[in-house]
Amino acid sequence: MRKFWAVICAAALMMTGCGSEQTTSTGEKTFTYGTVAYGVAMENAGTNPHESYSGWSTLRYGIGETLFKFNERMELEPWLAESFEQVDDFTIKIKINDAATFSNGKKVDGAAVKKCLEALISNHDRAPHDLKIASIEADGQFVTIKSSEKVPALLNYLSDPYGCIVDVEAGINDNIVVGTGPYKAVKVTDTQIDLVKNENYWGAVKPKMDKVIVKSIPDGDTLTMSMQNGELDAVQGLPYSSLKLFNDGYKLSQVDTSRIYQAAFNFKTPALQDINVRRAISMAIDKENFTKVLLSGNGTPAIGPFPANLPFGDDKVHAVPYDLDGAKKLLSEAGWTDSDGDGYVDKDGQNLELRWLTYTSRQELPLLAEAAQANLKLIGIKLNVNATDNYKTFLKSGDYDIFSKAIVTAPTGDGEYYFTSHIVPGAVDNAGFYDSAAIAQLEDELHNTFGADKRSELVIKMSQQVLDDCALIYVAHLKMSLVMKPNVEGFRAHPSDYYEITAELDKK
């Protein structure tokens, strides 16, 4: 069917010019982009970086910029900032680039940055815990930030999408903020962002597209068909099984990232409070087969939360192996046996039946859930899958035993981000209510340690502690893939998973 439609559209293109146009009738250049990574389910529907994960959309789609950014080696480089000085362990002084302006023409100075950061820590859920800002002072093009405690990764955190500098005084109108990027939003809905060129862009490279349209297309088959029939210039998030359809006549930009498919055990579930049960489940998940078959090889079986290309990655930690017989033995030792011959283990007259919660906007997550369901049946555990983009309701009500999600674990190039957001006791996204005194102690040490090598050593210890406790299952590290028409240039996948629509984007 896909080939049929591709042929039909190709013929129509010759006769009528169907599909996306390089230029409009007025000579404007328009870029139409389809993605699975924008929408309510991802908590990024909007452009206000001070709200949940909307900063990802601000940064990804060229609306906003941060003080510093990551290069392709995940090293920090100045962006809106020109330079910085580490005054002491608690204080950093940042010089703002004299050329930087907002899209409304207003100069970006220390006062504007101060107002933006103060609004961030007043409104955002994660930023105050990360940044630990005690005070901010502005003086001309300088801004001085004092932390209430040591924050060695402060510049990394400021480079998180929530750190996009926006004109707070301009306000938020119809979900639109005023940023500094090469494009500015003119219409924002839960399913689409319409952008136009920022004529006041301050950067050395000027934007080349007149209009950019970002469309949320969460269904993988629809996204594939839309790219095949010419409706889109580029796509992100194609099902891995569809990538082979674009081997000829298209460009592919692909890069390894720290995005991982993980599953967190709910420690409030009585059966899962037994480490032998958690360990048995971990041993029953066939990561190799999931990565090879369901991801079509576009990923790497995971050991811990970070890929091996990071200094604190998978080659530095170990996890329980895939071992069905060993898993069955652990369940038996924990008192779970199939006493009635129905194929499921039971204890005190109750089968071991668990609820796996996930969402559908990442197409492979439901496939992971189905694979886990089949894997766990082999060791006598009944798994009920709830794949819904209304998952937050179930997280809030506690109606789940295992929660699976896709998460970028090192978007700031530093391991602490993942632990403070997902692992430490009370973390915003600690969906499993994992509470480890050892983790809390190591995090306190990490939070006060300067120096990349020493920090990496602590991150490795924390990762290993999580694995030893079998608090989460890390299934696969993913590759980011962007497919585009051959006339698209300056559109590249980045290991941070941040920067997509940039001033370099062009259509020839």
C-alpha positions in Angstrom: 0.0 0.0 0.0 2.8 2.4 0.9 4.6 1.8 -2.4 1.3 2.2 -4.3 0.7 5.7 -2.8 4.3 6.7 -3.4 3.9 5.9 -7.1 0.5 7.7 -7.3 2.0 10.8 -5.6 5.1 10.7 -7.8 2.9 10.8 -10.9 0.7 13.6 -9.4 3.8 15.6 -8.7 4.8 15.5 -12.3 1.3 16.7 -13.4 0.0 18.9 -10.7 2.9 19.5 -8.2 1.2 17.7 -5.3 3.0 17.7 -2.0 4.9 20.4 -0.2 6.3 23.2 -2.3 9.8 24.6 -2.1 8.3 28.1 -2.5 4.8 29.5 -2.3 3.1 31.4 -5.1 4.5 34.6 -3.5 8.1 33.3 -3.6 8.3 32.4 0.1 10.3 29.4 1.1 8.4 27.1 3.5 9.7 24.1 5.4 7.1 21.6 6.7 8.2 19.3 9.4 6.4 16.3 10.9 7.3 14.9 14.3 6.1 12.6 17.0 8.0 14.5 19.7 5.5 17.5 20.1 2.3 17.3 21.9 0.4 17.2 25.1 1.6 13.7 26.0 5.2 14.9 26.0 4.2 17.9 28.1 5.8 20.2 25.6 2.8 21.6 23.7 3.6 25.3 23.8 6.6 27.6 23.8 6.9 28.8 27.4 10.1 27.3 28.7 9.0 27.9 32.2 6.2 25.3 31.9 7.0 21.6 32.2 8.9 20.4 29.1 7.7 23.2 26.7 11.3 24.5 26.6 12.2 21.6 24.4 9.8 23.0 21.8 11.2 26.5 22.3 14.7 25.3 21.7 14.1 22.5 19.1 12.1 24.7 16.7 14.4 27.7 16.7 12.3 30.1 18.9 14.7 30.4 21.8 18.3 30.0 22.8 20.2 29.3 26.0 23.2 31.1 27.5 25.4 28.1 26.5 24.9 25.2 24.1 26.3 21.8 23.5 28.5 20.9 20.5 28.3 17.5 18.8 30.8 16.2 21.5 28.3 17.4 24.2 30.8 20.0 25.3 29.6 23.4 26.4 30.1 26.5 24.2 29.0 30.1 24.6 25.7 31.0 22.8 23.8 34.0 24.2 26.7 34.3 26.7 30.0 35.5 25.5 32.1 34.3 28.5 31.9 33.4 32.2 33.9 33.6 35.3 33.7 31.2 38.2 34.1 33.7 41.0 33.9 31.0 43.8 32.2 27.7 44.5 28.9 29.4 44.8 29.1 32.3 42.4 29.4 32.6 38.6 29.5 35.8 36.5 28.3 35.6 32.9 28.9 38.2 30.2 26.0 38.4 27.7 26.9 38.8 24.0 26.5 42.5 23.1 24.9 41.6 19.8 22.1 39.4 21.2 18.5 40.7 20.7 15.0 39.3 21.1 12.9 38.8 18.1 11.0 42.0 18.9 14.3 43.9 18.5 14.8 44.5 22.3 18.4 44.0 23.5 19.3 41.0 25.6 21.1 42.5 28.6 21.8 41.4 32.2 18.5 42.8 33.4 16.5 40.8 30.8 18.4 37.6 31.7 17.8 38.2 35.4 14.0 38.6 34.9 13.9 35.5 32.8 15.8 33.3 35.3 13.8 34.7 38.2 10.5 33.8 36.4 12.0 30.3 35.7 12.7 29.5 39.3 9.4 30.9 40.4 7.3 28.8 38.0 9.1 25.7 36.8 8.9 22.4 38.6 12.4 21.1 38.1 14.6 24.1 37.6 14.6 25.4 41.2 15.9 22.0 42.4 18.6 21.9 39.8 19.9 25.5 39.9 19.6 26.2 43.7 19.8 29.9 42.9 19.9 32.2 45.9 20.2 35.5 44.1 20.8 37.1 40.7 22.4 40.5 40.1 22.4 42.4 36.8 24.9 45.0 35.7 24.8 46.1 32.1 25.7 43.0 30.0 26.7 41.0 33.1 24.6 38.8 35.3 26.0 37.3 38.5 24.3 34.2 39.9 24.8 33.1 43.5 23.7 29.6 44.5 22.6 28.5 47.9 24.9 25.5 47.7 27.6 24.2 45.4 26.2 23.5 41.9 29.2 22.3 39.8 26.9 21.6 36.8 25.2 25.0 36.9 26.2 25.9 33.3 25.0 22.5 32.1 21.6 23.1 33.8 21.4 26.6 32.3 21.8 24.9 28.9 18.7 22.7 29.5 15.7 23.8 27.3 14.1 25.4 30.4 17.0 27.8 30.3 15.9 29.5 27.1 16.1 33.2 27.6 12.8 34.9 26.7 11.5 38.4 27.1 9.5 38.2 30.2 8.3 41.8 30.0 6.7 41.0 26.6 4.5 38.3 28.3 3.0 35.2 26.8 0.3 35.8 24.2 -1.7 32.8 22.8 1.0 30.4 24.1 3.7 32.4 22.3 6.8 33.8 23.9 9.3 36.2 22.5 12.7 34.5 22.2 16.0 35.2 20.6 16.1 32.4 18.0 16.2 32.5 14.1 12.4 31.9 14.0 9.4 33.2 15.9 6.1 31.6 16.5 2.9 33.2 15.1 0.5 30.4 15.9 0.7 27.6 18.6 -1.7 24.8 19.2 -1.5 21.4 20.8 -0.7 19.9 17.5 1.1 22.5 15.4 3.5 25.4 15.6 3.6 28.0 12.8 6.9 29.9 12.6 8.2 32.8 10.5 11.7 34.2 10.0 13.0 36.4 12.7 14.0 39.4 10.7 15.9 40.8 13.8 18.0 37.6 14.3 21.3 38.6 15.9 23.3 35.5 14.9 26.1 35.5 12.3 24.1 33.0 10.2 20.7 34.4 9.2 17.6 32.2 8.8 16.9 31.2 5.2 13.3 29.9 5.4 10.4 32.4 5.4 8.0 30.0 7.1 8.4 26.8 9.1 5.4 24.6 10.0 5.9 22.0 12.7 3.2 19.3 12.7 2.6 16.8 15.5 1.9 13.4 13.8 2.0 10.8 16.6 0.9 7.9 14.5 3.8 6.2 12.9 2.0 5.0 9.8 0.5 8.4 9.2 3.9 10.0 9.6 5.4 7.5 7.1 2.7 8.1 4.5 2.8 11.9 4.9 6.6 11.8 4.1 6.1 9.3 1.2 3.4 11.4 -0.5 5.4 14.6 -0.3 3.3 16.5 2.3 6.4 16.9 4.5 10.0 18.1 3.8 11.4 16.2 6.8 10.3 14.0 9.6 11.5 12.9 13.1 10.3 9.8 14.9 9.6 7.4 12.0 9.0 3.9 13.2 12.3 2.1 12.9 10.6 -0.5 10.6 9.8 2.4 8.2 13.3 3.8 7.8 14.2 1.3 5.1 11.5 2.8 2.9 13.6 6.0 2.6 16.9 4.5 1.6 16.6 5.8 -1.9 15.9 9.4 -2.9 16.0 10.8 0.7 18.6 12.0 3.1 19.1 10.5 6.5 20.8 12.2 9.5 21.3 9.8 12.4 23.1 10.0 15.7 23.5 8.1 19.0 21.8 9.8 21.9 21.2 9.2 25.6 17.5 8.6 25.1 16.6 5.4 26.7 13.5 3.2 27.1 13.3 2.4 30.8 10.8 0.8 33.1 10.4 1.9 36.8 9.1 -0.5 39.4 6.4 1.0 41.7 7.8 0.5 45.2 4.3 1.0 46.6 3.2 -2.3 45.0 3.6 -5.0 47.8 4.9 -7.7 45.5 7.5 -5.4 44.0 9.0 -4.5 47.4 10.7 -7.9 47.3 14.0 -7.4 45.4 13.9 -11.0 44.2 10.7 -10.3 42.3 12.1 -7.1 40.8 15.3 -9.0 39.9 13.4 -11.9 38.4 11.4 -9.5 36.2 14.6 -7.7 35.1 16.1 -11.0 34.2 13.1 -12.0 32.0 13.2 -8.9 29.7 14.9 -9.9 26.4 16.6 -6.6 25.6 18.7 -8.1 22.7 15.6 -9.4 20.9 13.7 -6.1 21.4 16.5 -4.0 20.1 17.3 -6.3 17.1 13.7 -7.1 16.0 11.4 -4.4 17.2 13.9 -1.5 16.9 15.3 -3.0 13.7 18.8 -2.6 15.1 18.4 1.2 15.5 19.5 1.1 19.1 21.7 -0.7 21.6 20.7 -3.0 24.4 21.1 -1.1 27.6 22.8 -2.0 30.9 22.4 1.3 32.8 20.9 4.7 32.1 23.8 6.1 30.0 25.2 4.9 26.7 28.8 3.6 26.5 30.0 6.7 24.6 29.7 8.7 27.8 32.6 8.5 30.3 30.1 7.2 32.9 28.2 4.9 30.6 27.3 1.3 30.1 30.8 -0.1 29.9 31.4 1.0 33.5 28.4 -0.8 35.1 26.7 -4.2 35.2 23.2 -5.5 35.5 21.5 -8.9 35.9 21.6 -11.0 32.8 18.8 -12.3 30.6 18.1 -15.7 32.3 14.6 -17.2 32.3 15.5 -20.2 34.4 17.3 -17.9 36.9 14.2 -15.7 37.1 11.9 -18.6 37.8 14.2 -19.8 40.6 14.2 -16.3 42.2 10.4 -16.2 42.1 10.2 -19.7 43.7 12.6 -18.5 46.4 10.3 -15.5 47.0 7.4 -17.9 47.5 5.8 -17.5 44.1 5.0 -20.9 42.5 2.4 -22.2 40.1 0.4 -24.2 42.6 -2.7 -24.7 40.5 -1.1 -25.4 37.1 -2.8 -22.4 35.4 0.5 -21.2 34.0 0.9 -18.3 36.4 2.8 -18.2 39.7 0.7 -17.5 42.8 1.2 -16.9 46.5 -1.4 -17.1 49.3 -4.1 -17.9 46.7 -3.3 -14.9 44.5 -1.7 -14.9 41.0 1.2 -12.5 40.5 -0.6 -10.0 38.2 1.0 -6.6 37.4 -0.1 -3.5 35.5 2.4 -2.0 33.0 1.7 1.7 32.2 3.1 3.5 29.2 2.1 5.9 26.4 1.6 5.6 22.6 3.3 8.8 21.3 6.6 6.9 21.2 5.6 4.2 18.8 8.0 1.6 20.2 6.8 1.9 23.8 3.6 -0.1 23.2 5.8 -2.7 21.4 8.1 -2.8 24.4 5.0 -3.4 26.6 3.8 -6.2 24.4 7.3 -7.8 24.4 7.5 -7.5 28.2 4.0 -9.1 28.5 5.2 -12.1 26.4 8.6 -12.3 28.3 6.9 -12.3 31.7 4.4 -14.9 30.8 7.3 -17.3 30.2 8.1 -17.0 34.0 4.5 -17.1 35.1 3.7 -13.5 35.6 0.5 -12.0 34.1 1.1 -8.5 32.8 -1.8 -6.2 31.9 -0.8 -3.4 29.5 -2.2 0.1 29.7 -0.8 2.1 26.8 -2.4 5.6 26.9 -1.5 9.2 26.4 -3.6 9.9 29.4 -0.9 8.2 31.5 -0.5 11.1 33.9 -3.9 10.4 35.3 -2.8 6.9 36.2 0.5 8.1 37.6 -1.4 10.5 39.8 -3.8 7.9 41.0 -1.2 5.2 41.4 -2.9 2.7 39.2 0.2 1.0 37.9 2.9 -1.3 39.0 5.6 -0.6 36.3 5.8 2.6 34.3 7.8 2.6 31.0 8.9 5.8 29.3 11.5 7.2 26.9 13.8 9.7 28.6 17.0 11.6 27.6 19.2 10.8 30.5 22.1 13.1 29.8 20.8 16.1 27.9 23.1 18.4 29.7 26.1 16.3 29.2 26.3 15.6 32.9 24.9 12.6 34.8 23.5 14.5 37.7 20.5 15.8 35.7 19.0 12.3 35.4 19.3 11.5 39.1 17.9 14.7 40.3 14.9 14.5 38.0 14.2 10.8 38.1 16.0 8.9 40.9 16.6 10.7 44.1 13.9 10.5 46.8 11.2 13.0 46.0 12.4 13.8 42.5 9.7 15.2 40.2 9.8 12.2 37.8 10.6 9.4 40.4 7.5 7.5 39.3 8.5 4.4 41.2 8.9 6.1 44.6 12.4 4.6 44.8 13.9 5.8 48.1 17.5 5.0 48.6 19.6 6.5 51.4 22.8 5.4 49.5 21.6 7.3 46.4 20.7 10.4 48.5 24.2 10.4 50.1 26.0 9.9 46.7 23.9 12.7 45.2 24.8 15.0 48.0 28.5 14.3 47.3 28.0 14.7 43.6 26.3 18.0 44.0 29.3 19.3 45.8 32.0 17.9 43.6 33.8 19.8 40.9 35.8 18.2 38.1 34.5 16.0 35.3 36.5 12.8 36.3 35.5 12.9 39.9 31.8 13.6 38.9 31.9 10.6 36.5 33.1 8.3 39.2 30.2 9.3 41.4 27.7 8.9 38.6 29.0 5.4 37.9 28.5 4.5 41.6 24.9 5.9 41.5 24.1 4.0 38.4 25.4 0.8 39.9 23.4 1.4 43.1 20.2 1.7 41.1 21.1 -1.5 39.2 22.0 -3.4 42.4 18.6 -2.4 43.8 16.8 -3.4 40.6 14.8 -0.2 40.9 14.5 0.2 37.1 15.0 -1.8 34.0 17.1 -0.1 31.3 16.1 -1.7 28.0 17.6 0.1 25.1 19.5 3.3 24.1 18.1 4.8 21.0 19.4 6.5 17.9 17.8 9.7 16.7 16.9 9.7 13.0 15.8 12.6 10.8 14.6 11.8 7.3 14.4 14.6 4.7 14.0 15.3 1.1 17.2 15.6 -0.9 16.9 19.3 -1.4 17.0 20.0 2.4 20.2 21.2 3.8 21.4 22.3 7.3 19.1 19.9 9.1 21.0 17.5 11.3 20.4 15.2 14.2 22.2 16.2 17.4 23.2 14.0 20.3 21.5 16.3 22.8 18.2 15.8 21.0 17.7 19.6 21.4 18.6 21.5 18.2 16.5 20.9 15.1 15.3 24.0 13.4 18.3 26.3 13.1 19.5 29.2 11.1 21.4 26.8 8.8 18.2 25.1 7.6 17.6 25.6 3.9 15.9 24.2 0.8 17.7 24.3 -2.5 
